[in-house]
Amino acid sequence: MNTENDDIPKTIKVFDPPVYISDDSRHIRVIVSLPGVTEEQVSIDHRGQTLIVIVHNKKILLQKVIAIPPAERIFKRKFFDGVLDISLEK
């Protein structure tokens, strides 16, 4: 019998942190406010015109889906003091 909590599936919940998006001729910049979250808790998934920010928090996964203009790839990611700053290349 396994008593580890890792076997319990995590619940996925949608959350709505403040998001700022800027778009210029070469880059898209997405800034997400995540107070109280550490960098280790954050993962990012980029799929075409969608950016998914996931916060892993104990037994809950918080997920924010962000619509963005078309972008090729994430080329820079910074996290400082609860602010996630993502730069994408067009």
Phi and psi restraints in degrees (range 20) as a CNS / XPLOR table:
assign (resid 1 and name C) (resid 2 and name N)
       (resid 2 and name CA) (resid 2 and name C) 1.0 -99.8 20.0 2
assign (resid 2 and name N) (resid 2 and name CA)
       (resid 2 and name C) (resid 3 and name N) 1.0 126.1 20.0 2
assign (resid 2 and name C) (resid 3 and name N)
       (resid 3 and name CA) (resid 3 and name C) 1.0 -107.5 20.0 2
assign (resid 3 and name N) (resid 3 and name CA)
       (resid 3 and name C) (resid 4 and name N) 1.0 11.0 20.0 2
assign (resid 3 and name C) (resid 4 and name N)
       (resid 4 and name CA) (resid 4 and name C) 1.0 -69.7 20.0 2
assign (resid 4 and name N) (resid 4 and name CA)
       (resid 4 and name C) (resid 5 and name N) 1.0 139.3 20.0 2
assign (resid 4 and name C) (resid 5 and name N)
       (resid 5 and name CA) (resid 5 and name C) 1.0 -72.8 20.0 2
assign (resid 5 and name N) (resid 5 and name CA)
       (resid 5 and name C) (resid 6 and name N) 1.0 -13.6 20.0 2
assign (resid 5 and name C) (resid 6 and name N)
       (resid 6 and name CA) (resid 6 and name C) 1.0 -65.0 20.0 2
assign (resid 6 and name N) (resid 6 and name CA)
       (resid 6 and name C) (resid 7 and name N) 1.0 -20.5 20.0 2
assign (resid 6 and name C) (resid 7 and name N)
       (resid 7 and name CA) (resid 7 and name C) 1.0 -80.6 20.0 2
assign (resid 7 and name N) (resid 7 and name CA)
       (resid 7 and name C) (resid 8 and name N) 1.0 -11.6 20.0 2
assign (resid 7 and name C) (resid 8 and name N)
       (resid 8 and name CA) (resid 8 and name C) 1.0 -83.2 20.0 2
assign (resid 8 and name N) (resid 8 and name CA)
       (resid 8 and name C) (resid 9 and name N) 1.0 123.7 20.0 2
assign (resid 8 and name C) (resid 9 and name N)
       (resid 9 and name CA) (resid 9 and name C) 1.0 -63.7 20.0 2
assign (resid 9 and name N) (resid 9 and name CA)
       (resid 9 and name C) (resid 10 and name N) 1.0 142.7 20.0 2
assign (resid 9 and name C) (resid 10 and name N)
       (resid 10 and name CA) (resid 10 and name C) 1.0 -79.8 20.0 2
assign (resid 10 and name N) (resid 10 and name CA)
       (resid 10 and name C) (resid 11 and name N) 1.0 147.4 20.0 2
assign (resid 10 and name C) (resid 11 and name N)
       (resid 11 and name CA) (resid 11 and name C) 1.0 -89.3 20.0 2
assign (resid 11 and name N) (resid 11 and name CA)
       (resid 11 and name C) (resid 12 and name N) 1.0 133.3 20.0 2
assign (resid 11 and name C) (resid 12 and name N)
       (resid 12 and name CA) (resid 12 and name C) 1.0 -98.9 20.0 2
assign (resid 12 and name N) (resid 12 and name CA)
       (resid 12 and name C) (resid 13 and name N) 1.0 124.8 20.0 2
assign (resid 12 and name C) (resid 13 and name N)
       (resid 13 and name CA) (resid 13 and name C) 1.0 -124.5 20.0 2
assign (resid 13 and name N) (resid 13 and name CA)
       (resid 13 and name C) (resid 14 and name N) 1.0 141.2 20.0 2
assign (resid 13 and name C) (resid 14 and name N)
       (resid 14 and name CA) (resid 14 and name C) 1.0 -83.1 20.0 2
assign (resid 14 and name N) (resid 14 and name CA)
       (resid 14 and name C) (resid 15 and name N) 1.0 136.2 20.0 2
assign (resid 14 and name C) (resid 15 and name N)
       (resid 15 and name CA) (resid 15 and name C) 1.0 -130.9 20.0 2
assign (resid 15 and name N) (resid 15 and name CA)
       (resid 15 and name C) (resid 16 and name N) 1.0 164.7 20.0 2
assign (resid 15 and name C) (resid 16 and name N)
       (resid 16 and name CA) (resid 16 and name C) 1.0 -130.8 20.0 2
assign (resid 16 and name N) (resid 16 and name CA)
       (resid 16 and name C) (resid 17 and name N) 1.0 71.1 20.0 2
assign (resid 16 and name C) (resid 17 and name N)
       (resid 17 and name CA) (resid 17 and name C) 1.0 -73.7 20.0 2
assign (resid 17 and name N) (resid 17 and name CA)
       (resid 17 and name C) (resid 18 and name N) 1.0 158.3 20.0 2
assign (resid 17 and name C) (resid 18 and name N)
       (resid 18 and name CA) (resid 18 and name C) 1.0 -62.3 20.0 2
assign (resid 18 and name N) (resid 18 and name CA)
       (resid 18 and name C) (resid 19 and name N) 1.0 135.9 20.0 2
assign (resid 18 and name C) (resid 19 and name N)
       (resid 19 and name CA) (resid 19 and name C) 1.0 -131.3 20.0 2
assign (resid 19 and name N) (resid 19 and name CA)
       (resid 19 and name C) (resid 20 and name N) 1.0 136.1 20.0 2
assign (resid 19 and name C) (resid 20 and name N)
       (resid 20 and name CA) (resid 20 and name C) 1.0 -121.3 20.0 2
assign (resid 20 and name N) (resid 20 and name CA)
       (resid 20 and name C) (resid 21 and name N) 1.0 130.0 20.0 2
assign (resid 20 and name C) (resid 21 and name N)
       (resid 21 and name CA) (resid 21 and name C) 1.0 -123.3 20.0 2
assign (resid 21 and name N) (resid 21 and name CA)
       (resid 21 and name C) (resid 22 and name N) 1.0 129.0 20.0 2
assign (resid 21 and name C) (resid 22 and name N)
       (resid 22 and name CA) (resid 22 and name C) 1.0 -122.3 20.0 2
assign (resid 22 and name N) (resid 22 and name CA)
       (resid 22 and name C) (resid 23 and name N) 1.0 148.6 20.0 2
assign (resid 22 and name C) (resid 23 and name N)
       (resid 23 and name CA) (resid 23 and name C) 1.0 -138.6 20.0 2
assign (resid 23 and name N) (resid 23 and name CA)
       (resid 23 and name C) (resid 24 and name N) 1.0 120.3 20.0 2
assign (resid 23 and name C) (resid 24 and name N)
       (resid 24 and name CA) (resid 24 and name C) 1.0 -119.9 20.0 2
assign (resid 24 and name N) (resid 24 and name CA)
       (resid 24 and name C) (resid 25 and name N) 1.0 -168.9 20.0 2
assign (resid 24 and name C) (resid 25 and name N)
       (resid 25 and name CA) (resid 25 and name C) 1.0 -66.6 20.0 2
assign (resid 25 and name N) (resid 25 and name CA)
       (resid 25 and name C) (resid 26 and name N) 1.0 -24.8 20.0 2
assign (resid 25 and name C) (resid 26 and name N)
       (resid 26 and name CA) (resid 26 and name C) 1.0 -118.2 20.0 2
assign (resid 26 and name N) (resid 26 and name CA)
       (resid 26 and name C) (resid 27 and name N) 1.0 -22.4 20.0 2
assign (resid 26 and name C) (resid 27 and name N)
       (resid 27 and name CA) (resid 27 and name C) 1.0 -137.0 20.0 2
assign (resid 27 and name N) (resid 27 and name CA)
       (resid 27 and name C) (resid 28 and name N) 1.0 156.6 20.0 2
assign (resid 27 and name C) (resid 28 and name N)
       (resid 28 and name CA) (resid 28 and name C) 1.0 -121.1 20.0 2
assign (resid 28 and name N) (resid 28 and name CA)
       (resid 28 and name C) (resid 29 and name N) 1.0 133.3 20.0 2
assign (resid 28 and name C) (resid 29 and name N)
       (resid 29 and name CA) (resid 29 and name C) 1.0 -120.3 20.0 2
assign (resid 29 and name N) (resid 29 and name CA)
       (resid 29 and name C) (resid 30 and name N) 1.0 129.7 20.0 2
assign (resid 29 and name C) (resid 30 and name N)
       (resid 30 and name CA) (resid 30 and name C) 1.0 -122.1 20.0 2
assign (resid 30 and name N) (resid 30 and name CA)
       (resid 30 and name C) (resid 31 and name N) 1.0 124.1 20.0 2
assign (resid 30 and name C) (resid 31 and name N)
       (resid 31 and name CA) (resid 31 and name C) 1.0 -117.0 20.0 2
assign (resid 31 and name N) (resid 31 and name CA)
       (resid 31 and name C) (resid 32 and name N) 1.0 126.5 20.0 2
assign (resid 31 and name C) (resid 32 and name N)
       (resid 32 and name CA) (resid 32 and name C) 1.0 -122.5 20.0 2
assign (resid 32 and name N) (resid 32 and name CA)
       (resid 32 and name C) (resid 33 and name N) 1.0 127.7 20.0 2
assign (resid 32 and name C) (resid 33 and name N)
       (resid 33 and name CA) (resid 33 and name C) 1.0 -86.5 20.0 2
assign (resid 33 and name N) (resid 33 and name CA)
       (resid 33 and name C) (resid 34 and name N) 1.0 119.0 20.0 2
assign (resid 33 and name C) (resid 34 and name N)
       (resid 34 and name CA) (resid 34 and name C) 1.0 -130.2 20.0 2
assign (resid 34 and name N) (resid 34 and name CA)
       (resid 34 and name C) (resid 35 and name N) 1.0 66.1 20.0 2
assign (resid 34 and name C) (resid 35 and name N)
       (resid 35 and name CA) (resid 35 and name C) 1.0 -62.4 20.0 2
assign (resid 35 and name N) (resid 35 and name CA)
       (resid 35 and name C) (resid 36 and name N) 1.0 139.7 20.0 2
assign (resid 35 and name C) (resid 36 and name N)
       (resid 36 and name CA) (resid 36 and name C) 1.0 81.7 20.0 2
assign (resid 36 and name N) (resid 36 and name CA)
       (resid 36 and name C) (resid 37 and name N) 1.0 2.1 20.0 2
assign (resid 36 and name C) (resid 37 and name N)
       (resid 37 and name CA) (resid 37 and name C) 1.0 -105.1 20.0 2
assign (resid 37 and name N) (resid 37 and name CA)
       (resid 37 and name C) (resid 38 and name N) 1.0 143.0 20.0 2
assign (resid 37 and name C) (resid 38 and name N)
       (resid 38 and name CA) (resid 38 and name C) 1.0 -98.0 20.0 2
assign (resid 38 and name N) (resid 38 and name CA)
       (resid 38 and name C) (resid 39 and name N) 1.0 159.7 20.0 2
assign (resid 38 and name C) (resid 39 and name N)
       (resid 39 and name CA) (resid 39 and name C) 1.0 -59.8 20.0 2
assign (resid 39 and name N) (resid 39 and name CA)
       (resid 39 and name C) (resid 40 and name N) 1.0 -34.6 20.0 2
assign (resid 39 and name C) (resid 40 and name N)
       (resid 40 and name CA) (resid 40 and name C) 1.0 -66.3 20.0 2
assign (resid 40 and name N) (resid 40 and name CA)
       (resid 40 and name C) (resid 41 and name N) 1.0 -22.0 20.0 2
assign (resid 40 and name C) (resid 41 and name N)
       (resid 41 and name CA) (resid 41 and name C) 1.0 -85.2 20.0 2
assign (resid 41 and name N) (resid 41 and name CA)
       (resid 41 and name C) (resid 42 and name N) 1.0 -8.0 20.0 2
assign (resid 41 and name C) (resid 42 and name N)
       (resid 42 and name CA) (resid 42 and name C) 1.0 -105.4 20.0 2
assign (resid 42 and name N) (resid 42 and name CA)
       (resid 42 and name C) (resid 43 and name N) 1.0 134.4 20.0 2
assign (resid 42 and name C) (resid 43 and name N)
       (resid 43 and name CA) (resid 43 and name C) 1.0 -132.6 20.0 2
assign (resid 43 and name N) (resid 43 and name CA)
       (resid 43 and name C) (resid 44 and name N) 1.0 154.4 20.0 2
assign (resid 43 and name C) (resid 44 and name N)
       (resid 44 and name CA) (resid 44 and name C) 1.0 -128.0 20.0 2
assign (resid 44 and name N) (resid 44 and name CA)
       (resid 44 and name C) (resid 45 and name N) 1.0 138.6 20.0 2
assign (resid 44 and name C) (resid 45 and name N)
       (resid 45 and name CA) (resid 45 and name C) 1.0 -128.2 20.0 2
assign (resid 45 and name N) (resid 45 and name CA)
       (resid 45 and name C) (resid 46 and name N) 1.0 122.4 20.0 2
assign (resid 45 and name C) (resid 46 and name N)
       (resid 46 and name CA) (resid 46 and name C) 1.0 -109.7 20.0 2
assign (resid 46 and name N) (resid 46 and name CA)
       (resid 46 and name C) (resid 47 and name N) 1.0 124.0 20.0 2
assign (resid 46 and name C) (resid 47 and name N)
       (resid 47 and name CA) (resid 47 and name C) 1.0 -134.7 20.0 2
assign (resid 47 and name N) (resid 47 and name CA)
       (resid 47 and name C) (resid 48 and name N) 1.0 96.3 20.0 2
assign (resid 47 and name C) (resid 48 and name N)
       (resid 48 and name CA) (resid 48 and name C) 1.0 60.0 20.0 2
assign (resid 48 and name N) (resid 48 and name CA)
       (resid 48 and name C) (resid 49 and name N) 1.0 -105.9 20.0 2
assign (resid 48 and name C) (resid 49 and name N)
       (resid 49 and name CA) (resid 49 and name C) 1.0 -103.8 20.0 2
assign (resid 49 and name N) (resid 49 and name CA)
       (resid 49 and name C) (resid 50 and name N) 1.0 23.9 20.0 2
assign (resid 49 and name C) (resid 50 and name N)
       (resid 50 and name CA) (resid 50 and name C) 1.0 -132.9 20.0 2
assign (resid 50 and name N) (resid 50 and name CA)
       (resid 50 and name C) (resid 51 and name N) 1.0 135.6 20.0 2
assign (resid 50 and name C) (resid 51 and name N)
       (resid 51 and name CA) (resid 51 and name C) 1.0 -120.1 20.0 2
assign (resid 51 and name N) (resid 51 and name CA)
       (resid 51 and name C) (resid 52 and name N) 1.0 125.3 20.0 2
assign (resid 51 and name C) (resid 52 and name N)
       (resid 52 and name CA) (resid 52 and name C) 1.0 -113.1 20.0 2
assign (resid 52 and name N) (resid 52 and name CA)
       (resid 52 and name C) (resid 53 and name N) 1.0 121.4 20.0 2
assign (resid 52 and name C) (resid 53 and name N)
       (resid 53 and name CA) (resid 53 and name C) 1.0 -104.6 20.0 2
assign (resid 53 and name N) (resid 53 and name CA)
       (resid 53 and name C) (resid 54 and name N) 1.0 124.8 20.0 2
assign (resid 53 and name C) (resid 54 and name N)
       (resid 54 and name CA) (resid 54 and name C) 1.0 -119.5 20.0 2
assign (resid 54 and name N) (resid 54 and name CA)
       (resid 54 and name C) (resid 55 and name N) 1.0 131.5 20.0 2
assign (resid 54 and name C) (resid 55 and name N)
       (resid 55 and name CA) (resid 55 and name C) 1.0 -110.7 20.0 2
assign (resid 55 and name N) (resid 55 and name CA)
       (resid 55 and name C) (resid 56 and name N) 1.0 120.0 20.0 2
assign (resid 55 and name C) (resid 56 and name N)
       (resid 56 and name CA) (resid 56 and name C) 1.0 -89.3 20.0 2
assign (resid 56 and name N) (resid 56 and name CA)
       (resid 56 and name C) (resid 57 and name N) 1.0 112.9 20.0 2
assign (resid 56 and name C) (resid 57 and name N)
       (resid 57 and name CA) (resid 57 and name C) 1.0 -132.8 20.0 2
assign (resid 57 and name N) (resid 57 and name CA)
       (resid 57 and name C) (resid 58 and name N) 1.0 96.1 20.0 2
assign (resid 57 and name C) (resid 58 and name N)
       (resid 58 and name CA) (resid 58 and name C) 1.0 52.5 20.0 2
assign (resid 58 and name N) (resid 58 and name CA)
       (resid 58 and name C) (resid 59 and name N) 1.0 -110.7 20.0 2
assign (resid 58 and name C) (resid 59 and name N)
       (resid 59 and name CA) (resid 59 and name C) 1.0 -97.7 20.0 2
assign (resid 59 and name N) (resid 59 and name CA)
       (resid 59 and name C) (resid 60 and name N) 1.0 7.7 20.0 2
assign (resid 59 and name C) (resid 60 and name N)
       (resid 60 and name CA) (resid 60 and name C) 1.0 -123.0 20.0 2
assign (resid 60 and name N) (resid 60 and name CA)
       (resid 60 and name C) (resid 61 and name N) 1.0 138.0 20.0 2
assign (resid 60 and name C) (resid 61 and name N)
       (resid 61 and name CA) (resid 61 and name C) 1.0 -107.1 20.0 2
assign (resid 61 and name N) (resid 61 and name CA)
       (resid 61 and name C) (resid 62 and name N) 1.0 121.2 20.0 2
assign (resid 61 and name C) (resid 62 and name N)
       (resid 62 and name CA) (resid 62 and name C) 1.0 -96.3 20.0 2
assign (resid 62 and name N) (resid 62 and name CA)
       (resid 62 and name C) (resid 63 and name N) 1.0 131.1 20.0 2
assign (resid 62 and name C) (resid 63 and name N)
       (resid 63 and name CA) (resid 63 and name C) 1.0 -127.9 20.0 2
assign (resid 63 and name N) (resid 63 and name CA)
       (resid 63 and name C) (resid 64 and name N) 1.0 131.7 20.0 2
assign (resid 63 and name C) (resid 64 and name N)
       (resid 64 and name CA) (resid 64 and name C) 1.0 -123.4 20.0 2
assign (resid 64 and name N) (resid 64 and name CA)
       (resid 64 and name C) (resid 65 and name N) 1.0 120.2 20.0 2
assign (resid 64 and name C) (resid 65 and name N)
       (resid 65 and name CA) (resid 65 and name C) 1.0 -98.9 20.0 2
assign (resid 65 and name N) (resid 65 and name CA)
       (resid 65 and name C) (resid 66 and name N) 1.0 125.2 20.0 2
assign (resid 65 and name C) (resid 66 and name N)
       (resid 66 and name CA) (resid 66 and name C) 1.0 -120.0 20.0 2
assign (resid 66 and name N) (resid 66 and name CA)
       (resid 66 and name C) (resid 67 and name N) 1.0 122.3 20.0 2
assign (resid 66 and name C) (resid 67 and name N)
       (resid 67 and name CA) (resid 67 and name C) 1.0 -79.1 20.0 2
assign (resid 67 and name N) (resid 67 and name CA)
       (resid 67 and name C) (resid 68 and name N) 1.0 129.7 20.0 2
assign (resid 67 and name C) (resid 68 and name N)
       (resid 68 and name CA) (resid 68 and name C) 1.0 -131.4 20.0 2
assign (resid 68 and name N) (resid 68 and name CA)
       (resid 68 and name C) (resid 69 and name N) 1.0 161.4 20.0 2
assign (resid 68 and name C) (resid 69 and name N)
       (resid 69 and name CA) (resid 69 and name C) 1.0 -63.1 20.0 2
assign (resid 69 and name N) (resid 69 and name CA)
       (resid 69 and name C) (resid 70 and name N) 1.0 161.4 20.0 2
assign (resid 69 and name C) (resid 70 and name N)
       (resid 70 and name CA) (resid 70 and name C) 1.0 -56.2 20.0 2
assign (resid 70 and name N) (resid 70 and name CA)
       (resid 70 and name C) (resid 71 and name N) 1.0 134.3 20.0 2
assign (resid 70 and name C) (resid 71 and name N)
       (resid 71 and name CA) (resid 71 and name C) 1.0 -141.0 20.0 2
assign (resid 71 and name N) (resid 71 and name CA)
       (resid 71 and name C) (resid 72 and name N) 1.0 147.0 20.0 2
assign (resid 71 and name C) (resid 72 and name N)
       (resid 72 and name CA) (resid 72 and name C) 1.0 -77.8 20.0 2
assign (resid 72 and name N) (resid 72 and name CA)
       (resid 72 and name C) (resid 73 and name N) 1.0 -48.9 20.0 2
assign (resid 72 and name C) (resid 73 and name N)
       (resid 73 and name CA) (resid 73 and name C) 1.0 -163.2 20.0 2
assign (resid 73 and name N) (resid 73 and name CA)
       (resid 73 and name C) (resid 74 and name N) 1.0 160.7 20.0 2
assign (resid 73 and name C) (resid 74 and name N)
       (resid 74 and name CA) (resid 74 and name C) 1.0 -81.4 20.0 2
assign (resid 74 and name N) (resid 74 and name CA)
       (resid 74 and name C) (resid 75 and name N) 1.0 125.5 20.0 2
assign (resid 74 and name C) (resid 75 and name N)
       (resid 75 and name CA) (resid 75 and name C) 1.0 -114.1 20.0 2
assign (resid 75 and name N) (resid 75 and name CA)
       (resid 75 and name C) (resid 76 and name N) 1.0 -10.6 20.0 2
assign (resid 75 and name C) (resid 76 and name N)
       (resid 76 and name CA) (resid 76 and name C) 1.0 -152.5 20.0 2
assign (resid 76 and name N) (resid 76 and name CA)
       (resid 76 and name C) (resid 77 and name N) 1.0 138.7 20.0 2
assign (resid 76 and name C) (resid 77 and name N)
       (resid 77 and name CA) (resid 77 and name C) 1.0 -139.6 20.0 2
assign (resid 77 and name N) (resid 77 and name CA)
       (resid 77 and name C) (resid 78 and name N) 1.0 125.3 20.0 2
assign (resid 77 and name C) (resid 78 and name N)
       (resid 78 and name CA) (resid 78 and name C) 1.0 -127.4 20.0 2
assign (resid 78 and name N) (resid 78 and name CA)
       (resid 78 and name C) (resid 79 and name N) 1.0 147.2 20.0 2
assign (resid 78 and name C) (resid 79 and name N)
       (resid 79 and name CA) (resid 79 and name C) 1.0 -136.3 20.0 2
assign (resid 79 and name N) (resid 79 and name CA)
       (resid 79 and name C) (resid 80 and name N) 1.0 120.8 20.0 2
assign (resid 79 and name C) (resid 80 and name N)
       (resid 80 and name CA) (resid 80 and name C) 1.0 -147.4 20.0 2
assign (resid 80 and name N) (resid 80 and name CA)
       (resid 80 and name C) (resid 81 and name N) 1.0 126.0 20.0 2
assign (resid 80 and name C) (resid 81 and name N)
       (resid 81 and name CA) (resid 81 and name C) 1.0 52.9 20.0 2
assign (resid 81 and name N) (resid 81 and name CA)
       (resid 81 and name C) (resid 82 and name N) 1.0 44.7 20.0 2
assign (resid 81 and name C) (resid 82 and name N)
       (resid 82 and name CA) (resid 82 and name C) 1.0 79.6 20.0 2
assign (resid 82 and name N) (resid 82 and name CA)
       (resid 82 and name C) (resid 83 and name N) 1.0 12.7 20.0 2
assign (resid 82 and name C) (resid 83 and name N)
       (resid 83 and name CA) (resid 83 and name C) 1.0 -120.7 20.0 2
assign (resid 83 and name N) (resid 83 and name CA)
       (resid 83 and name C) (resid 84 and name N) 1.0 123.4 20.0 2
assign (resid 83 and name C) (resid 84 and name N)
       (resid 84 and name CA) (resid 84 and name C) 1.0 -97.8 20.0 2
assign (resid 84 and name N) (resid 84 and name CA)
       (resid 84 and name C) (resid 85 and name N) 1.0 124.2 20.0 2
assign (resid 84 and name C) (resid 85 and name N)
       (resid 85 and name CA) (resid 85 and name C) 1.0 -120.9 20.0 2
assign (resid 85 and name N) (resid 85 and name CA)
       (resid 85 and name C) (resid 86 and name N) 1.0 112.5 20.0 2
assign (resid 85 and name C) (resid 86 and name N)
       (resid 86 and name CA) (resid 86 and name C) 1.0 -116.0 20.0 2
assign (resid 86 and name N) (resid 86 and name CA)
       (resid 86 and name C) (resid 87 and name N) 1.0 130.4 20.0 2
assign (resid 86 and name C) (resid 87 and name N)
       (resid 87 and name CA) (resid 87 and name C) 1.0 -114.9 20.0 2
assign (resid 87 and name N) (resid 87 and name CA)
       (resid 87 and name C) (resid 88 and name N) 1.0 130.0 20.0 2
assign (resid 87 and name C) (resid 88 and name N)
       (resid 88 and name CA) (resid 88 and name C) 1.0 -117.4 20.0 2
assign (resid 88 and name N) (resid 88 and name CA)
       (resid 88 and name C) (resid 89 and name N) 1.0 146.8 20.0 2
assign (resid 88 and name C) (resid 89 and name N)
       (resid 89 and name CA) (resid 89 and name C) 1.0 -95.6 20.0 2
assign (resid 89 and name N) (resid 89 and name CA)
       (resid 89 and name C) (resid 90 and name N) 1.0 135.4 20.0 2
